[in-house]
Amino acid sequence: MTASANKNLSIRQKSTTDGDFESVQELLKAETSAVDKLILQRLSSEVVLINQLGTYIVNSGGKRLRPMIVLLSALASGYKGDKHILLAAVIEFIHTATLLHDDVVDSSDMRRGKATANDIWGNEASVLVGDFLYSRSFEMMVEASNMHVMDILSHTTNNIAEGEVMQLLNINEPDISEQRYDEVIRAKTAILFDAAARIGGVISGQSETVEHSLASYGQHLGVAFQLVDDLLDYSSSSEALGKNVGDDLSEGKPTLPLIHAMQHASVKDKKTLSEAIRSGGLDKINEVIAIIESTDSLAYTSQRASAEAEKAKQALFVLPDSVYKDAMMTLADFSVQRAY
């Protein structure tokens, strides 16, 4: 296939994937509107800075995947109440709090194509508003009057914090194993997808078998999503990605493309990668990308993401057929086919 044909195929795939994702958004239009309204209501504070910063980050153009998973999981499980709206907002608040804290830890200045909150208001304000969102999310989850949901979400936030600390310990360390990397992304990222899918089944009164299958769907989806995020950091454009290309390398993060390349590169190239990870920065970004490509590390990362997405879809066999189950399948496909 020629380079031109490859490019055209990529464009058609992206168009189809975007259209499928938009169809899911349309399916959930009423529910997501209710979630957005609730989020804005619960962001309200007498402290003006909280209103400004919280509203800025919540409305900064995210895909809202995690709250969508809560909604779809509940609806696919036959839920008829309204607590899925509340819990979808809770999940988004938890996610937003982690973003605020992450950007401070990573010294990031761009996310979703916009300046980060810490770049505008400073690190202190970002950390404290992140704390506000965490505490507000716990106030809201109490309203669900479900101790099992409380148990899931409290353990989830704790695991996220552990994952962030684990990742911090990996910074500028070139000898990280793929197993160690997996442990980090499952704790840091996938656990919130897991919780989002699981609580939809819990509030629907589903059996333990269905609950765990939904959790498995979320876990595999979250891993796939993170793997593609790490892949895009070396293969997308800043405009498409919404952040600076090579951010992971500049922060000294050994993500899967780098880990795989380290394992398969020549002695000389391995030394180049090791120095780049230890020093951080983007001085050697072109060399690093060339080594990653020569070792097929992007292809390997993509293959692993696709395998996780398939496992996510297989976990849904316990649910009856419905448009909501189909939409959950679509999200699994979108997670690996997206370009942003």
C-alpha positions as CSV (number, residue, x, y, z in Angstrom):
1,M,0.0,0.0,0.0
2,T,1.4,3.4,-0.9
3,A,2.0,6.2,1.7
4,S,-0.9,8.2,0.1
5,A,-3.2,5.2,0.5
6,N,-2.1,4.7,4.0
7,K,-2.8,8.3,4.8
8,N,-6.3,8.2,3.2
9,L,-7.1,5.0,5.1
10,S,-6.0,6.7,8.4
11,I,-8.3,9.6,7.6
12,R,-11.3,7.4,6.9
13,Q,-10.7,5.4,10.0
14,K,-10.5,8.5,12.1
15,S,-13.7,9.9,10.6
16,T,-15.6,6.6,11.2
17,T,-14.3,6.4,14.8
18,D,-15.2,10.1,15.5
19,G,-18.7,9.5,14.1
20,D,-19.2,6.4,16.2
21,F,-18.1,8.3,19.3
22,E,-20.5,11.1,18.4
23,S,-23.3,8.6,18.1
24,V,-22.7,7.5,21.7
25,Q,-22.7,11.1,22.8
26,E,-26.0,11.6,21.0
27,L,-27.5,8.5,22.7
28,L,-26.6,9.9,26.1
29,K,-27.5,13.5,25.3
30,A,-30.2,13.9,27.9
31,E,-28.2,12.1,30.6
32,T,-25.0,14.0,30.0
33,S,-26.8,17.3,30.0
34,A,-28.2,16.4,33.4
35,V,-24.7,15.5,34.6
36,D,-23.2,18.7,33.3
37,K,-25.9,20.7,35.0
38,L,-25.3,19.0,38.3
39,I,-21.5,19.4,38.0
40,L,-21.9,23.2,37.6
41,Q,-24.3,23.3,40.5
42,R,-22.0,21.4,42.8
43,L,-18.9,23.4,41.7
44,S,-20.6,26.4,43.3
45,S,-18.7,27.9,46.2
46,E,-18.5,31.2,48.1
47,V,-14.8,31.2,47.3
48,V,-14.6,32.9,43.8
49,L,-11.3,31.3,42.9
50,I,-12.8,27.8,43.4
51,N,-15.6,28.7,41.0
52,Q,-13.2,30.2,38.4
53,L,-10.6,27.4,38.5
54,G,-13.1,24.5,38.9
55,T,-15.3,25.7,36.0
56,Y,-12.2,26.3,33.8
57,I,-10.9,22.7,34.2
58,V,-14.3,21.0,34.0
59,N,-15.3,22.9,30.9
60,S,-12.0,22.6,29.1
61,G,-13.1,20.1,26.5
62,G,-12.6,16.6,27.9
63,K,-14.3,13.6,26.4
64,R,-16.2,12.8,29.6
65,L,-15.5,9.1,29.0
66,R,-15.6,8.1,32.7
67,P,-19.0,9.6,33.5
68,M,-20.3,8.2,30.2
69,I,-19.2,4.7,31.4
70,V,-21.2,5.1,34.6
71,L,-24.3,6.1,32.6
72,L,-23.9,3.3,30.0
73,S,-23.2,0.7,32.6
74,A,-26.3,1.6,34.6
75,L,-28.6,1.8,31.6
76,A,-27.2,-1.4,30.0
77,S,-28.0,-3.1,33.4
78,G,-31.6,-1.9,33.3
79,Y,-31.4,0.9,35.8
80,K,-34.5,3.1,36.1
81,G,-33.6,5.6,38.8
82,D,-31.5,8.8,38.7
83,K,-28.5,8.1,41.0
84,H,-26.4,7.3,37.9
85,I,-26.5,11.0,37.2
86,L,-25.2,11.8,40.6
87,L,-22.5,9.2,40.5
88,A,-21.4,10.1,37.0
89,A,-20.7,13.7,38.3
90,V,-18.8,12.2,41.3
91,I,-16.6,10.2,38.9
92,E,-15.9,13.4,36.8
93,F,-15.0,15.4,40.0
94,I,-12.6,12.7,41.1
95,H,-11.0,12.6,37.6
96,T,-10.8,16.4,37.5
97,A,-9.1,16.5,40.9
98,T,-6.5,14.0,39.7
99,L,-5.8,16.2,36.6
100,L,-5.3,19.3,38.7
101,H,-2.8,17.4,40.9
102,D,-1.1,15.6,38.0
103,D,-0.4,18.9,36.2
104,V,1.3,20.3,39.2
105,V,3.4,17.2,39.8
106,D,4.3,17.1,36.1
107,S,4.8,20.9,35.7
108,S,2.5,20.7,32.7
109,D,1.6,23.9,30.9
110,M,-0.9,22.6,28.3
111,R,-3.8,20.1,28.5
112,R,-6.6,19.6,25.9
113,G,-5.2,22.4,23.8
114,K,-5.4,25.0,26.6
115,A,-3.2,26.3,29.3
116,T,-3.3,24.2,32.4
117,A,-5.0,25.6,35.6
118,N,-1.6,25.7,37.4
119,D,-0.1,27.6,34.5
120,I,-2.8,30.3,35.0
121,W,-3.5,30.4,38.7
122,G,-0.4,28.7,40.1
123,N,0.4,25.4,41.8
124,E,-1.0,26.3,45.2
125,A,-4.4,27.1,43.9
126,S,-4.6,24.0,41.7
127,V,-3.7,21.7,44.5
128,L,-6.2,23.2,46.9
129,V,-9.0,23.3,44.4
130,G,-8.2,19.7,43.5
131,D,-8.6,18.9,47.2
132,F,-12.0,20.8,47.2
133,L,-13.2,18.6,44.3
134,Y,-12.1,15.4,46.1
135,S,-14.0,16.4,49.2
136,R,-17.0,17.6,47.3
137,S,-17.1,14.2,45.5
138,F,-17.3,12.4,48.8
139,E,-20.1,14.7,50.0
140,M,-22.0,13.8,46.9
141,M,-21.4,10.1,47.0
142,V,-22.9,9.9,50.5
143,E,-26.2,11.1,48.8
144,A,-26.3,7.8,46.9
145,S,-27.0,6.1,50.3
146,N,-25.1,3.0,49.1
147,M,-22.3,1.7,51.3
148,H,-21.0,-0.6,48.6
149,V,-20.6,2.4,46.2
150,M,-18.8,4.3,49.0
151,D,-16.5,1.3,49.6
152,I,-15.7,1.1,45.8
153,L,-15.0,4.8,45.4
154,S,-13.0,5.3,48.6
155,H,-10.7,2.4,47.7
156,T,-10.5,3.8,44.1
157,T,-9.2,7.2,45.2
158,N,-6.7,5.6,47.5
159,N,-5.4,3.3,44.7
160,I,-5.1,6.3,42.4
161,A,-3.0,8.1,44.9
162,E,-0.8,5.0,45.3
163,G,-0.4,4.8,41.5
164,E,0.7,8.4,41.3
165,V,3.3,7.8,43.9
166,M,4.5,4.7,42.1
167,Q,4.8,6.7,38.9
168,L,6.7,9.4,40.7
169,L,9.2,6.8,41.9
170,N,9.7,5.7,38.3
171,I,10.6,9.1,37.0
172,N,14.1,9.3,35.3
173,E,14.5,5.6,35.9
174,P,15.3,3.8,32.6
175,D,15.3,0.2,33.9
176,I,11.5,0.0,34.6
177,S,10.0,-3.4,33.7
178,E,6.8,-3.8,31.6
179,Q,5.2,-5.4,34.7
180,R,6.0,-2.4,36.9
181,Y,4.6,-0.1,34.2
182,D,1.4,-2.2,34.1
183,E,1.0,-1.9,37.9
184,V,1.3,1.9,37.7
185,I,-1.3,2.4,34.9
186,R,-3.8,-0.1,36.5
187,A,-3.6,1.8,39.8
188,K,-3.3,5.3,38.3
189,T,-5.7,5.2,35.4
190,A,-7.6,2.0,34.9
191,I,-9.0,1.8,38.4
192,L,-11.3,4.8,37.9
193,F,-12.7,3.2,34.6
194,D,-13.2,0.0,36.7
195,A,-15.1,1.9,39.4
196,A,-17.2,3.8,36.8
197,A,-18.4,0.6,35.1
198,R,-18.8,-1.3,38.3
199,I,-21.0,1.2,40.2
200,G,-23.5,1.3,37.3
201,G,-24.1,-2.4,38.0
202,V,-24.2,-1.9,41.7
203,I,-26.9,0.6,41.7
204,S,-28.9,-1.5,39.3
205,G,-28.9,-4.4,41.8
206,Q,-26.9,-6.7,39.5
207,S,-25.4,-10.0,40.7
208,E,-21.8,-10.2,41.9
209,T,-20.9,-11.9,38.6
210,V,-22.3,-9.1,36.5
211,E,-20.6,-6.5,38.8
212,H,-17.2,-8.1,38.4
213,S,-17.7,-8.4,34.7
214,L,-18.4,-4.7,34.4
215,A,-15.4,-4.0,36.6
216,S,-13.3,-6.1,34.2
217,Y,-14.7,-4.1,31.2
218,G,-13.7,-0.9,32.9
219,Q,-10.3,-2.2,33.9
220,H,-9.3,-3.4,30.4
221,L,-10.8,-0.3,28.8
222,G,-8.8,1.9,31.1
223,V,-5.5,0.1,30.3
224,A,-6.2,0.3,26.6
225,F,-6.9,4.1,26.9
226,Q,-3.7,4.7,28.8
227,L,-1.6,2.6,26.4
228,V,-2.9,4.7,23.5
229,D,-2.3,7.9,25.4
230,D,1.3,6.8,25.8
231,L,1.6,5.8,22.1
232,L,0.1,9.2,20.9
233,D,2.8,11.1,22.9
234,Y,5.3,9.9,20.3
235,S,3.1,9.7,17.2
236,S,0.6,12.5,17.2
237,S,0.7,16.2,16.7
238,S,0.4,18.8,19.4
239,E,-2.7,20.2,17.8
240,A,-4.4,16.8,17.7
241,L,-3.2,15.6,21.0
242,G,-4.1,18.8,23.0
243,K,-0.8,18.8,24.8
244,N,2.9,19.0,24.0
245,V,4.2,16.0,22.0
246,G,7.0,14.3,24.0
247,D,5.7,15.5,27.3
248,D,6.3,12.0,28.8
249,L,9.9,12.1,27.8
250,S,10.4,15.6,28.9
251,E,9.2,14.6,32.4
252,G,11.4,11.5,32.4
253,K,8.5,9.1,32.3
254,P,9.4,5.6,31.0
255,T,6.1,4.6,29.3
256,L,5.6,1.4,27.3
257,P,7.0,2.7,24.0
258,L,10.2,3.6,25.7
259,I,10.3,0.4,27.9
260,H,9.8,-1.8,24.8
261,A,12.4,0.1,22.9
262,M,14.9,-0.2,25.8
263,Q,14.4,-4.0,25.6
264,H,15.0,-4.3,21.9
265,A,17.4,-1.5,20.9
266,S,21.1,-1.9,20.1
267,V,23.6,-1.2,22.9
268,K,24.2,2.2,21.4
269,D,20.6,3.2,21.1
270,K,19.8,1.8,24.5
271,K,22.4,4.2,25.9
272,T,20.8,7.1,24.1
273,L,17.3,6.2,25.5
274,S,18.7,5.7,29.0
275,E,20.4,9.2,28.9
276,A,17.2,10.8,27.6
277,I,15.1,9.2,30.3
278,R,17.5,10.1,33.1
279,S,17.9,13.7,32.0
280,G,14.4,14.4,30.8
281,G,13.8,17.3,28.4
282,L,13.4,17.1,24.7
283,D,17.0,17.6,23.5
284,K,17.0,14.1,21.9
285,I,13.3,13.7,21.0
286,N,14.0,13.1,17.3
287,E,16.6,10.4,18.1
288,V,14.3,8.8,20.7
289,I,11.4,8.7,18.2
290,A,13.6,7.2,15.5
291,I,14.7,4.4,18.0
292,I,11.1,3.8,19.1
293,E,10.0,3.4,15.5
294,S,13.0,1.2,14.5
295,T,12.2,-1.2,17.3
296,D,8.4,-1.4,16.4
297,S,7.6,-0.2,19.9
298,L,4.6,1.9,18.7
299,A,3.2,-1.1,16.9
300,Y,3.8,-3.3,20.0
301,T,2.0,-0.7,22.2
302,S,-0.9,-0.5,19.7
303,Q,-1.2,-4.3,19.7
304,R,-1.3,-4.5,23.4
305,A,-4.0,-1.7,23.5
306,S,-6.1,-3.6,20.9
307,A,-5.9,-6.8,23.0
308,E,-7.1,-4.9,26.1
309,A,-10.0,-3.4,24.2
310,E,-11.0,-6.9,23.0
311,K,-10.9,-8.2,26.6
312,A,-13.1,-5.2,27.6
313,K,-15.7,-6.2,24.9
314,Q,-15.6,-9.8,25.9
315,A,-16.4,-8.9,29.5
316,L,-19.8,-7.5,28.4
317,F,-21.2,-11.0,27.4
318,V,-23.1,-11.0,30.7
319,L,-25.3,-8.1,29.7
320,P,-28.4,-8.4,27.5
321,D,-28.3,-6.9,24.1
322,S,-29.2,-3.2,24.0
323,V,-28.2,0.0,22.4
324,Y,-26.3,0.8,25.6
325,K,-24.3,-2.4,25.5
326,D,-23.5,-1.6,21.8
327,A,-22.3,1.9,22.9
328,M,-20.0,0.3,25.5
329,M,-18.5,-1.8,22.7
330,T,-18.1,1.4,20.6
331,L,-16.2,3.1,23.4
332,A,-13.8,0.1,23.6
333,D,-13.1,0.5,19.8
334,F,-12.8,4.3,20.2
335,S,-10.2,4.0,22.9
336,V,-7.7,2.4,20.6
337,Q,-8.6,4.0,17.3
338,R,-8.6,7.6,18.4
339,A,-6.0,10.1,17.4
340,Y,-6.5,12.5,20.4
